[in-house]
């Protein structure tokens, strides 16, 4: 068991605790751990837990500004798998919520030294050195006495030796283990004690909820509560959760704690009331309301704790950002972003951007040191001008108003780099947003670099250095991208959802998992996307240059059509010369009709690039045609007839031509069946 508990460190943050006791030393330990790096490899940790070498395998730290205190064990930097293993294998196992305290007490009896060790009793008000003389395992408390010599540091000068003795007497010299920080001992004897106290402290600060004991006990408490909350804690440490979602989670946690406390007080007052009075009936109604409120809050907490559902929750939140609208005075403001402002730069700005011609009316200008503060200060119609420089941002560019964000210079000279893994870089919901001449850089992200939820977003002369997904164009959104460069996405460079409009012109899309991914639009509830791709260079992607996602059932329908199904064999069109004669439309004619600009040519004579354009149009037109036939069949079954077989009436794909496809791993175009 000792080998399972002893562990080296590398991660020292305790971000999620709603308890006030976490301030102070925990933060100092966290900072020290961060300076050493967030993670160690497994080999180094296994070396730390070896008993081949004499002495302690744990590190120590001295709180800043408290040099007269002895060193303490540094234990808050444990890795995820170390805590996971301790709770799963040694402490909680398969216990129920009602058995948590019992299992914890049994664990402590096996590993905790019952006496002979010193600790610092740490609260928000004071720290005092104590000596542990016994442990009440059932109550998870230590019996202590003041150490000799007396060491105490307090924010309040009234905490004298006599006051501290009185306080301990009131507490019967019994202190919660999670309030104790074990004093360092290099002999190694108290390593397990220090780690055991750390596991108890971490559990009750970050995992345990006051209402857990009243939850259903049919399920394993570790699987149901401990594992998802532990994973969420470390996802937050690693910046894998959007910052807004973290704030929401902490607020929900606080609300739920307050509501549950009120509920307990109300239930206690009802249990002490014997009469069937009107006041009791009112209290019962209030209790039911509180119970319903608590259940709703708990469900929201579980939604965020679930690693799959939390991103759906986050997406819904981000897509509902409200626009500020026009200022009450109708004034439009120009925001200038520069880390430092020189007279030469200011003169150039006045000449080129702010006052290119004699100003007819006064213009309000606001200066900012970072782009995020400028975006947050914008109202409808504002302009943000970003001067050359390298800007680090923590947070999301949530753009809900129609604004212009432009760089003053070349994109490589105006770099905005995103720090933090959990947030989307740029969220657009405004009616008409324009972004130009900026380079966006993402590192170690889990969300895309740009998401257009709705409205129109224009991206011109920009560089997008992606990490996960590049640009996502949601349903009903419109995206226009010109003369830009996108690369590095571990997913698709651009994701196009059904019912959206996407215009790509003269761009480079390269070194992504897939170049462009077109989501399935065959469902009857989806509208056909409008896609224009002209003169783009799509190259060096790991998979396809363009990939269409569609259901397997559609592939089966296509095969049936090729086998001679009368319903899907050919499209009929009426010619102007003879209205009674229907001719079968050749596939090449169908492609020509859809694009309006592509001439018929022999496939053998086409270059790789032109063939890629034809292949894309071929597949997309076929998919759109199939969707139209499926729709007509459903209407026919309902007794509704529709005599429109004209492909162009579907307002399908505007144009796909002049694109170059080079060195893509799987070819220029492919389909993904699901």
KOLLUMZA-307709 format. One line per field, with one value per residue (C-alpha): z, y negated, x negated; residue in one letter. Coordinates in nm, 3 decimals. Each point is the difference from the previous one (the first is absolute). Example, Ala and Ser with C-alpha at 12.3 -4.5 7.8 and 13.67 -1.06 7.14 Angstrom:
2
zz	(0.780, -0.066)
yy	(0.450, -0.344)
xx	(-1.230, -0.137)
residuo	(a, s)
***
This chain:
674
zz	(0.000, 0.069, -0.359, -0.114, 0.212, -0.025, -0.305, -0.138, -0.107, -0.301, 0.021, 0.281, -0.062, 0.200, -0.216, 0.057, 0.374, 0.120, 0.352, 0.135, 0.174, -0.329, -0.006, 0.109, 0.008, -0.254, -0.257, 0.086, -0.041, -0.330, -0.129, 0.101, -0.182, -0.312, -0.013, -0.016, -0.276, 0.010, -0.065, 0.062, -0.188, 0.163, 0.047, 0.214, 0.213, 0.049, 0.109, 0.263, 0.144, 0.033, 0.344, -0.117, 0.113, 0.365, 0.094, -0.127, -0.364, 0.025, -0.040, 0.248, -0.016, 0.224, -0.034, -0.130, 0.277, 0.274, 0.035, 0.375, -0.069, -0.067, -0.349, -0.095, -0.235, -0.348, -0.096, -0.195, -0.330, -0.053, -0.352, -0.113, -0.021, 0.348, 0.161, -0.218, 0.109, 0.367, 0.010, -0.216, 0.136, 0.359, 0.144, -0.154, -0.218, -0.076, 0.302, -0.005, 0.085, 0.348, 0.061, -0.101, 0.354, 0.118, -0.287, 0.049, 0.371, -0.073, -0.248, 0.248, 0.273, -0.226, -0.119, 0.241, 0.291, 0.308, 0.180, 0.008, -0.295, -0.024, -0.229, -0.070, 0.069, -0.292, -0.023, -0.178, 0.315, 0.152, -0.018, 0.311, 0.059, 0.182, 0.101, -0.068, 0.304, -0.129, -0.296, 0.010, -0.323, 0.004, 0.027, -0.238, 0.267, 0.174, 0.373, 0.031, 0.245, -0.061, -0.096, 0.209, -0.080, -0.086, -0.365, -0.134, -0.275, -0.019, -0.194, 0.329, 0.276, 0.274, -0.054, 0.299, 0.159, 0.251, -0.277, -0.195, 0.310, 0.055, -0.364, 0.020, 0.323, -0.172, -0.276, 0.257, -0.169, -0.297, -0.346, -0.347, -0.181, -0.315, 0.193, 0.090, -0.207, 0.107, 0.097, -0.216, 0.131, -0.217, 0.162, -0.220, 0.299, -0.050, -0.381, 0.003, 0.270, -0.205, -0.313, 0.189, 0.146, -0.348, -0.148, 0.272, -0.044, -0.380, 0.014, 0.235, -0.174, -0.363, -0.027, 0.286, -0.011, 0.310, -0.175, -0.122, 0.297, -0.091, -0.361, -0.132, 0.123, -0.273, -0.190, 0.083, 0.151, -0.155, -0.354, 0.043, 0.171, 0.079, -0.344, -0.200, 0.261, 0.017, -0.379, -0.010, 0.261, -0.207, -0.327, 0.161, 0.110, -0.355, -0.149, -0.177, 0.117, -0.127, 0.259, -0.015, 0.075, 0.305, 0.135, -0.065, 0.180, 0.306, 0.011, -0.030, 0.278, 0.228, -0.078, 0.066, 0.332, 0.115, -0.108, 0.166, 0.323, -0.002, -0.071, 0.297, 0.232, -0.121, 0.040, 0.350, 0.099, -0.137, 0.193, 0.324, -0.072, 0.129, -0.085, -0.332, -0.032, -0.303, 0.043, -0.030, -0.325, -0.140, 0.100, -0.175, -0.325, 0.037, 0.064, -0.319, -0.200, 0.148, -0.071, -0.363, -0.034, 0.151, -0.238, -0.301, 0.119, 0.059, -0.352, -0.145, 0.207, -0.125, -0.356, 0.034, 0.186, -0.290, -0.242, -0.308, 0.089, 0.139, -0.348, -0.124, 0.300, -0.077, -0.368, 0.089, 0.241, -0.250, -0.281, 0.211, 0.060, -0.013, -0.217, 0.165, -0.297, -0.080, 0.275, 0.144, -0.150, -0.337, 0.010, -0.167, 0.158, -0.149, 0.237, -0.050, 0.144, 0.061, 0.273, -0.029, -0.186, -0.159, -0.168, -0.335, 0.024, 0.106, -0.291, -0.244, 0.142, -0.031, -0.358, -0.120, 0.211, 0.236, -0.209, -0.361, -0.108, 0.189, 0.266, -0.051, 0.349, 0.324, 0.049, 0.340, 0.041, 0.285, 0.063, 0.131, 0.079, -0.104, -0.268, 0.239, 0.204, -0.324, -0.126, 0.332, -0.015, -0.348, -0.096, -0.333, -0.282, 0.190, -0.157, 0.167, -0.149, 0.126, -0.035, -0.072, 0.293, 0.158, 0.233, 0.249, 0.089, 0.265, -0.084, -0.298, -0.256, 0.029, -0.280, 0.007, -0.168, -0.358, 0.035, -0.202, 0.139, -0.215, 0.028, -0.084, -0.214, -0.122, 0.176, 0.101, 0.184, 0.194, 0.192, 0.255, 0.188, 0.210, 0.338, 0.173, -0.150, 0.088, -0.180, -0.365, -0.138, -0.188, 0.040, -0.252, 0.030, -0.147, -0.310, -0.200, 0.143, -0.194, 0.097, -0.203, -0.001, 0.326, 0.083, 0.260, 0.175, 0.212, 0.221, 0.173, -0.049, 0.023, -0.174, -0.350, -0.098, -0.145, 0.029, -0.185, 0.181, -0.203, -0.203, -0.256, 0.067, -0.258, 0.038, -0.234, -0.025, 0.326, 0.120, 0.222, 0.176, 0.141, 0.258, -0.006, -0.239, -0.210, -0.102, 0.075, -0.197, 0.188, -0.144, -0.121, 0.022, -0.291, -0.040, -0.261, -0.007, -0.249, -0.052, 0.328, 0.118, 0.234, 0.125, 0.286, 0.096, 0.154, -0.130, -0.308, -0.111, -0.068, 0.115, -0.198, 0.165, -0.182, -0.074, 0.008, -0.270, -0.060, -0.258, -0.030, -0.246, -0.061, 0.327, 0.106, 0.216, 0.086, 0.255, 0.168, 0.072, -0.274, -0.210, -0.011, 0.163, -0.116, 0.263, -0.090, -0.144, -0.119, 0.302, -0.083, 0.269, -0.151, -0.274, -0.274, 0.062, -0.259, -0.078, -0.226, -0.040, -0.251, -0.059, 0.334, 0.046, 0.223, 0.055, 0.234, 0.213, 0.172, -0.134, -0.281, -0.137, 0.033, 0.177, 0.005, 0.302, -0.079, 0.147, -0.113, -0.105, -0.268, -0.139, -0.026, -0.187, -0.248, -0.062, -0.059, -0.249, -0.191, -0.009, -0.197, 0.241, -0.210, 0.255, 0.022, -0.346, -0.166, 0.026, -0.254, -0.143, -0.253, -0.315, -0.159, -0.345, 0.102, 0.333, -0.022, -0.037, 0.315, -0.031, 0.245, 0.134, -0.027, 0.324, -0.166, -0.115, 0.355, 0.127, -0.268, 0.093, 0.369, -0.042, -0.305, -0.081, -0.054, -0.354, -0.086, -0.048, -0.010, 0.348, -0.134, -0.120, 0.328, 0.225, 0.362, 0.115, -0.247, 0.059, 0.370, -0.072, -0.222, 0.259, 0.273, -0.215, -0.115, 0.353, 0.141, -0.290, 0.034, 0.374, -0.053, -0.270, 0.224, 0.279, -0.238, -0.110, 0.359, 0.082, -0.298, 0.101, 0.352, -0.143, -0.244, 0.284, 0.161, -0.322, -0.092, -0.353, -0.104, -0.365, 0.051, -0.126, -0.075, 0.198, -0.007, 0.183, 0.306, 0.013, 0.050, -0.039, -0.144, -0.154, 0.049, -0.249, -0.037, 0.323, 0.016, 0.194, 0.061, 0.212, 0.217, 0.169, -0.123, -0.304, -0.091, 0.104, 0.208, 0.200, 0.361, 0.070, 0.344)
yy	(0.000, -0.236, 0.029, -0.089, -0.311, -0.150, -0.217, -0.271, -0.332, -0.209, -0.151, -0.232, -0.192, 0.024, -0.212, 0.139, -0.021, -0.205, -0.001, -0.311, 0.207, 0.050, -0.343, -0.062, 0.290, 0.213, -0.274, -0.030, 0.374, -0.020, -0.275, 0.193, 0.306, -0.200, -0.141, 0.357, 0.094, 0.149, 0.359, 0.254, 0.324, 0.321, 0.117, -0.297, 0.051, 0.367, -0.089, -0.231, 0.279, 0.245, 0.111, 0.104, -0.336, -0.107, -0.325, -0.184, 0.026, -0.309, -0.361, -0.282, -0.368, -0.306, -0.245, -0.336, -0.254, 0.262, 0.098, 0.060, 0.292, 0.342, 0.153, 0.195, 0.292, -0.116, 0.233, -0.203, 0.055, 0.361, 0.109, 0.112, 0.369, -0.008, -0.139, 0.223, 0.311, -0.098, -0.061, 0.298, 0.265, -0.101, -0.242, 0.022, 0.311, 0.090, -0.168, -0.181, -0.367, 0.085, 0.211, -0.259, -0.107, 0.362, 0.103, -0.308, 0.073, 0.359, -0.126, -0.251, 0.263, 0.198, -0.279, -0.296, -0.027, -0.042, -0.235, -0.146, -0.236, -0.375, -0.206, -0.356, -0.075, -0.226, -0.217, -0.322, -0.197, 0.161, 0.273, 0.170, 0.287, 0.298, 0.350, 0.299, 0.223, 0.219, 0.050, 0.055, 0.198, 0.025, -0.377, -0.069, -0.226, -0.026, -0.064, -0.269, -0.219, -0.320, 0.065, -0.122, -0.259, -0.175, -0.113, -0.193, -0.249, -0.182, -0.279, -0.106, -0.112, 0.122, 0.367, 0.037, 0.324, -0.019, -0.057, 0.300, 0.221, -0.110, 0.073, 0.349, 0.063, -0.095, 0.246, 0.263, -0.001, 0.187, -0.146, 0.119, 0.179, -0.209, -0.314, 0.147, -0.024, 0.260, -0.133, 0.142, 0.286, 0.131, 0.343, 0.120, 0.123, -0.253, 0.008, 0.214, -0.218, -0.315, 0.159, 0.144, -0.342, -0.151, 0.253, -0.078, -0.374, 0.014, 0.225, -0.220, -0.321, 0.106, 0.324, 0.034, -0.187, -0.047, 0.160, 0.310, 0.210, -0.043, 0.108, 0.336, 0.275, 0.257, -0.109, 0.008, -0.342, -0.008, 0.057, -0.224, -0.301, 0.024, 0.081, -0.268, -0.269, 0.097, -0.010, -0.339, -0.131, 0.100, -0.112, -0.343, 0.016, 0.079, -0.280, 0.245, -0.157, -0.337, -0.272, -0.104, 0.356, 0.008, -0.314, 0.150, 0.320, -0.184, -0.220, 0.304, 0.170, -0.302, -0.028, 0.369, -0.016, -0.299, 0.157, 0.329, -0.180, -0.177, 0.332, 0.167, -0.285, 0.014, 0.377, -0.029, -0.258, 0.223, 0.302, -0.199, -0.118, 0.230, -0.204, 0.015, -0.378, -0.224, -0.105, 0.362, 0.038, -0.311, 0.138, 0.327, -0.187, -0.196, 0.326, 0.155, -0.307, 0.013, 0.373, -0.054, -0.285, 0.213, 0.287, -0.232, -0.145, 0.349, 0.104, -0.303, 0.084, 0.359, -0.127, -0.200, 0.283, 0.235, -0.041, 0.059, -0.210, -0.300, -0.112, 0.007, -0.213, -0.236, -0.028, -0.092, -0.263, -0.157, -0.002, -0.202, -0.300, -0.315, -0.296, -0.340, -0.188, -0.366, -0.238, -0.216, -0.311, 0.172, -0.056, 0.247, 0.044, 0.099, 0.217, -0.001, 0.295, -0.036, 0.129, -0.325, -0.317, -0.218, -0.338, 0.149, 0.277, -0.248, -0.231, 0.293, 0.111, -0.350, -0.023, 0.347, 0.105, -0.257, -0.319, 0.084, -0.308, -0.317, 0.114, -0.134, 0.102, 0.094, 0.367, 0.167, 0.213, 0.240, 0.159, 0.354, 0.208, 0.333, 0.104, 0.181, -0.312, -0.191, 0.266, 0.004, -0.379, 0.000, -0.094, 0.028, -0.165, -0.040, 0.059, 0.163, -0.077, 0.228, -0.141, 0.221, 0.217, 0.343, 0.014, 0.279, 0.039, 0.210, 0.036, 0.000, -0.271, 0.004, -0.227, -0.054, -0.342, -0.100, -0.132, -0.016, 0.153, -0.093, 0.017, -0.300, 0.165, 0.350, 0.305, 0.134, -0.328, 0.008, 0.328, 0.083, 0.316, 0.191, 0.139, 0.247, 0.321, -0.007, -0.304, -0.054, -0.271, -0.209, 0.040, -0.194, -0.063, -0.352, -0.091, -0.126, 0.049, -0.079, 0.121, -0.083, 0.001, 0.192, 0.325, 0.217, 0.264, 0.286, 0.244, 0.323, -0.087, 0.222, -0.244, -0.146, -0.325, -0.167, 0.086, -0.187, 0.080, -0.232, -0.318, -0.078, 0.000, -0.114, 0.103, -0.167, 0.010, 0.195, 0.291, 0.270, 0.228, 0.260, 0.274, 0.200, -0.092, -0.308, -0.192, 0.129, -0.144, 0.089, 0.037, -0.333, -0.169, -0.161, 0.004, -0.181, 0.068, -0.169, -0.006, 0.177, 0.290, 0.276, 0.287, 0.235, 0.124, 0.348, 0.025, -0.168, -0.336, -0.115, 0.173, -0.096, 0.081, 0.050, -0.316, -0.221, -0.211, 0.019, -0.195, 0.084, -0.193, -0.004, 0.172, 0.256, 0.289, 0.244, 0.231, 0.088, 0.336, -0.074, -0.315, -0.075, 0.212, -0.034, 0.131, 0.229, -0.199, 0.289, 0.001, -0.140, -0.267, -0.136, -0.261, 0.038, -0.208, -0.258, 0.044, -0.201, 0.108, -0.197, 0.003, 0.157, 0.208, 0.299, 0.204, 0.218, 0.106, 0.336, 0.126, -0.143, -0.351, -0.007, 0.264, 0.039, 0.164, 0.198, 0.291, 0.357, 0.027, -0.263, 0.206, 0.296, -0.214, -0.102, 0.363, 0.087, -0.285, 0.133, 0.347, -0.137, -0.123, -0.172, -0.272, -0.115, 0.100, -0.343, -0.353, -0.114, -0.350, -0.165, -0.140, -0.321, 0.155, 0.298, -0.019, 0.363, 0.148, 0.068, 0.064, 0.157, -0.249, 0.113, -0.039, -0.241, -0.217, 0.001, -0.122, -0.268, -0.113, -0.023, -0.202, -0.202, -0.051, 0.339, 0.134, 0.366, 0.172, 0.346, 0.124, 0.145, -0.342, -0.178, -0.097, 0.112, -0.342, -0.031, 0.359, -0.077, -0.282, 0.228, 0.276, -0.232, -0.144, 0.350, 0.132, -0.309, -0.023, 0.370, -0.040, -0.305, 0.179, 0.301, -0.227, -0.158, 0.342, 0.118, -0.315, 0.052, 0.360, -0.104, -0.265, 0.253, 0.238, -0.284, -0.058, -0.318, -0.024, -0.229, -0.041, -0.175, 0.212, -0.293, 0.035, -0.374, -0.069, 0.153, -0.295, 0.242, -0.052, -0.335, 0.095, 0.238, -0.069, -0.094, 0.174, 0.184, 0.323, 0.114, 0.268, 0.079, 0.337, 0.164, -0.211, -0.311, 0.122, 0.276, 0.097, 0.108, 0.236, 0.024)
xx	(0.000, -0.284, -0.113, 0.350, 0.016, -0.345, -0.028, -0.218, 0.144, 0.052, 0.347, 0.096, 0.321, 0.322, 0.227, 0.343, 0.044, 0.294, -0.148, -0.174, -0.268, -0.178, -0.159, -0.358, -0.241, 0.183, -0.047, -0.369, -0.047, 0.183, -0.227, -0.311, 0.130, 0.081, -0.351, -0.127, 0.245, 0.344, -0.091, -0.268, -0.035, 0.098, -0.356, -0.091, 0.307, -0.069, -0.353, 0.146, 0.210, -0.286, -0.117, -0.345, -0.139, 0.019, 0.173, 0.306, 0.098, 0.222, -0.100, 0.039, 0.089, -0.004, 0.290, -0.112, -0.049, 0.021, -0.364, 0.028, 0.236, -0.155, 0.009, 0.310, 0.068, 0.089, 0.283, 0.257, -0.185, 0.112, 0.092, 0.343, -0.081, -0.159, 0.315, 0.218, -0.186, 0.002, 0.377, 0.092, -0.237, -0.071, 0.254, 0.349, -0.004, 0.364, 0.157, 0.334, 0.033, 0.129, -0.313, -0.261, -0.091, -0.021, -0.229, -0.217, -0.038, -0.106, -0.258, -0.143, -0.030, -0.233, -0.231, 0.019, -0.243, 0.223, -0.240, -0.348, 0.022, 0.032, 0.220, 0.102, 0.364, 0.088, 0.313, 0.090, -0.079, -0.307, -0.263, -0.128, -0.242, 0.155, -0.104, 0.224, 0.043, 0.286, 0.234, 0.377, 0.029, 0.380, 0.042, -0.295, -0.151, -0.335, -0.045, -0.268, -0.184, -0.194, -0.360, -0.289, -0.126, 0.326, 0.007, 0.297, 0.062, 0.331, 0.165, 0.156, -0.234, 0.238, -0.094, -0.227, -0.114, 0.286, 0.256, -0.130, 0.020, 0.361, 0.084, -0.148, 0.187, 0.326, -0.082, -0.103, -0.341, 0.152, -0.071, 0.114, -0.281, 0.055, -0.104, -0.339, -0.319, -0.254, -0.344, -0.279, -0.212, -0.283, -0.003, 0.286, 0.202, 0.279, 0.024, 0.312, 0.152, -0.055, 0.149, 0.297, 0.083, -0.035, 0.244, 0.255, -0.046, 0.029, 0.307, 0.201, -0.103, 0.047, 0.200, 0.248, 0.331, 0.213, 0.300, -0.184, 0.104, 0.367, -0.049, 0.113, -0.231, 0.056, -0.310, -0.369, -0.080, -0.346, 0.132, 0.304, -0.159, -0.372, -0.139, 0.193, -0.073, -0.365, -0.031, 0.173, -0.244, -0.302, 0.161, 0.029, -0.364, -0.106, 0.216, 0.225, 0.326, 0.127, -0.054, 0.366, 0.105, -0.231, 0.165, 0.344, -0.097, -0.129, 0.311, 0.227, -0.195, 0.041, 0.372, 0.055, -0.187, 0.206, 0.330, -0.089, -0.091, 0.340, 0.170, -0.171, 0.097, 0.360, 0.014, -0.142, 0.261, 0.277, -0.124, 0.017, 0.354, 0.276, 0.307, 0.182, -0.003, 0.034, -0.363, -0.107, 0.194, -0.167, -0.339, 0.081, 0.070, -0.324, -0.183, 0.136, -0.105, -0.349, -0.025, 0.101, -0.252, -0.278, 0.074, -0.018, -0.332, -0.140, 0.095, -0.181, -0.307, 0.004, 0.032, -0.322, -0.175, 0.070, -0.296, 0.217, 0.303, -0.187, -0.108, 0.361, 0.089, -0.287, 0.097, 0.359, -0.128, -0.238, 0.255, 0.244, -0.226, 0.209, -0.099, -0.036, 0.140, -0.060, -0.110, 0.274, -0.161, -0.042, -0.377, -0.239, -0.342, -0.335, -0.203, -0.377, -0.196, -0.373, -0.229, -0.199, 0.090, -0.267, 0.039, -0.101, 0.261, 0.268, -0.079, 0.014, 0.335, 0.141, -0.120, 0.104, 0.299, 0.139, -0.005, -0.096, 0.195, 0.089, 0.247, 0.350, 0.106, -0.168, -0.096, -0.028, -0.312, -0.070, -0.339, -0.054, -0.305, 0.155, 0.253, 0.236, 0.077, 0.063, 0.244, 0.184, 0.039, 0.156, 0.353, 0.180, -0.197, -0.329, -0.340, -0.302, -0.342, -0.280, -0.350, -0.304, -0.103, 0.034, 0.300, 0.075, 0.366, 0.177, 0.366, 0.235, 0.064, 0.380, 0.120, 0.376, 0.019, -0.081, -0.356, -0.320, -0.320, -0.297, -0.375, -0.213, -0.265, -0.078, 0.152, -0.342, -0.065, 0.328, 0.016, 0.269, -0.087, 0.253, -0.098, 0.230, 0.132, 0.367, 0.134, 0.079, -0.227, 0.261, 0.380, 0.208, 0.374, 0.021, 0.199, -0.300, -0.351, -0.318, -0.348, -0.310, -0.382, -0.054, -0.176, 0.175, -0.213, 0.135, -0.192, 0.111, 0.367, 0.308, 0.236, -0.009, -0.171, 0.312, 0.371, 0.272, 0.324, 0.220, -0.020, -0.269, -0.373, -0.256, -0.363, -0.248, -0.379, -0.033, -0.212, 0.152, -0.248, 0.238, -0.029, 0.325, 0.281, -0.059, 0.314, 0.351, 0.292, 0.317, 0.350, 0.147, -0.342, -0.184, -0.378, -0.206, -0.376, -0.232, -0.377, -0.068, -0.214, 0.124, -0.214, -0.079, 0.348, 0.009, 0.356, 0.144, -0.130, 0.356, 0.322, 0.312, 0.334, 0.333, 0.195, -0.309, -0.161, -0.373, -0.203, -0.370, -0.213, -0.377, -0.093, -0.257, 0.124, -0.275, -0.162, 0.331, 0.160, 0.255, 0.014, 0.375, 0.271, 0.362, 0.242, 0.289, 0.292, 0.219, 0.231, 0.344, -0.041, -0.322, -0.033, -0.259, -0.313, -0.104, -0.366, -0.226, -0.363, -0.206, -0.375, -0.096, -0.315, 0.075, -0.313, -0.204, 0.294, -0.019, 0.333, 0.213, -0.002, 0.381, 0.207, 0.379, 0.164, 0.314, 0.196, -0.059, 0.365, -0.065, -0.287, 0.239, 0.251, -0.267, -0.093, 0.364, 0.022, -0.298, 0.157, 0.292, 0.261, 0.265, 0.061, -0.361, -0.122, 0.004, 0.128, 0.259, -0.007, 0.227, -0.161, 0.125, 0.052, 0.212, 0.183, 0.112, -0.348, -0.200, -0.369, -0.234, -0.253, -0.357, -0.198, -0.244, 0.293, 0.132, -0.336, -0.010, 0.352, -0.092, -0.316, 0.098, -0.367, -0.161, -0.032, 0.037, -0.331, -0.142, -0.097, -0.322, -0.117, 0.067, -0.287, -0.001, 0.120, 0.289, 0.101, 0.023, 0.247, 0.209, -0.002, 0.122, 0.279, 0.094, 0.044, 0.171, 0.246, 0.080, 0.056, 0.221, 0.199, 0.050, 0.121, 0.254, 0.127, 0.033, 0.197, 0.233, 0.056, 0.102, 0.235, 0.144, 0.077, 0.195, 0.194, -0.189, -0.138, -0.282, -0.096, -0.336, -0.287, -0.228, -0.320, -0.067, 0.326, -0.164, -0.243, -0.279, -0.371, -0.099, -0.334, -0.289, -0.276, -0.363, -0.104, -0.332, -0.034, -0.358, -0.162, 0.299, -0.048, 0.322, 0.074, 0.194, 0.348, 0.151, 0.307, 0.036, 0.290, 0.158)
residuo	(x, x, x, x, x, x, x, x, x, x, x, x, x, x, x, x, x, x, x, x, x, x, x, x, x, x, x, x, x, x, x, x, x, x, x, x, x, x, x, x, x, x, x, x, x, x, x, x, x, x, x, x, x, x, x, x, x, x, x, x, x, x, x, x, x, x, x, x, x, x, x, x, x, x, x, x, x, x, x, x, x, x, x, x, x, x, x, x, x, x, x, x, x, x, x, x, x, x, x, x, x, x, x, x, x, x, x, x, x, x, x, x, x, x, x, x, x, x, x, x, x, x, x, x, x, x, x, x, x, x, x, x, x, x, x, x, x, x, x, x, x, x, x, x, x, x, x, x, x, x, x, x, x, x, x, x, x, x, x, x, x, x, x, x, x, x, x, x, x, x, x, x, x, x, x, x, x, x, x, x, x, x, x, x, x, x, x, x, x, x, x, x, x, x, x, x, x, x, x, x, x, x, x, x, x, x, x, x, x, x, x, x, x, x, x, x, x, x, x, x, x, x, x, x, x, x, x, x, x, x, x, x, x, x, x, x, x, x, x, x, x, x, x, x, x, x, x, x, x, x, x, x, x, x, x, x, x, x, x, x, x, x, x, x, x, x, x, x, x, x, x, x, x, x, x, x, x, x, x, x, x, x, x, x, x, x, x, x, x, x, x, x, x, x, x, x, x, x, x, x, x, x, x, x, x, x, x, x, x, x, x, x, x, x, x, x, x, x, x, x, x, x, x, x, x, x, x, x, x, x, x, x, x, x, x, x, x, x, x, x, x, x, x, x, x, x, x, x, x, x, x, x, x, x, x, x, x, x, x, x, x, x, x, x, x, x, x, x, x, x, x, x, x, x, x, x, x, x, x, x, x, x, x, x, x, x, x, x, x, x, x, x, x, x, x, x, x, x, x, x, x, x, x, x, x, x, x, x, x, x, x, x, x, x, x, x, x, x, x, x, x, x, x, x, x, x, x, x, x, x, x, x, x, x, x, x, x, x, x, x, x, x, x, x, x, x, x, x, x, x, x, x, x, x, x, x, x, x, x, x, x, x, x, x, x, x, x, x, x, x, x, x, x, x, x, x, x, x, x, x, x, x, x, x, x, x, x, x, x, x, x, x, x, x, x, x, x, x, x, x, x, x, x, x, x, x, x, x, x, x, x, x, x, x, x, x, x, x, x, x, x, x, x, x, x, x, x, x, x, x, x, x, x, x, x, x, x, x, x, x, x, x, x, x, x, x, x, x, x, x, x, x, x, x, x, x, x, x, x, x, x, x, x, x, x, x, x, x, x, x, x, x, x, x, x, x, x, x, x, x, x, x, x, x, x, x, x, x, x, x, x, x, x, x, x, x, x, x, x, x, x, x, x, x, x, x, x, x, x, x, x, x, x, x, x, x, x, x, x, x, x, x, x, x, x, x, x, x, x, x, x, x, x, x, x, x, x, x, x, x, x, x, x, x, x, x, x, x, x, x, x, x, x, x, x, x, x, x, x, x, x, x, x, x, x, x, x, x, x, x, x, x, x, x)
***
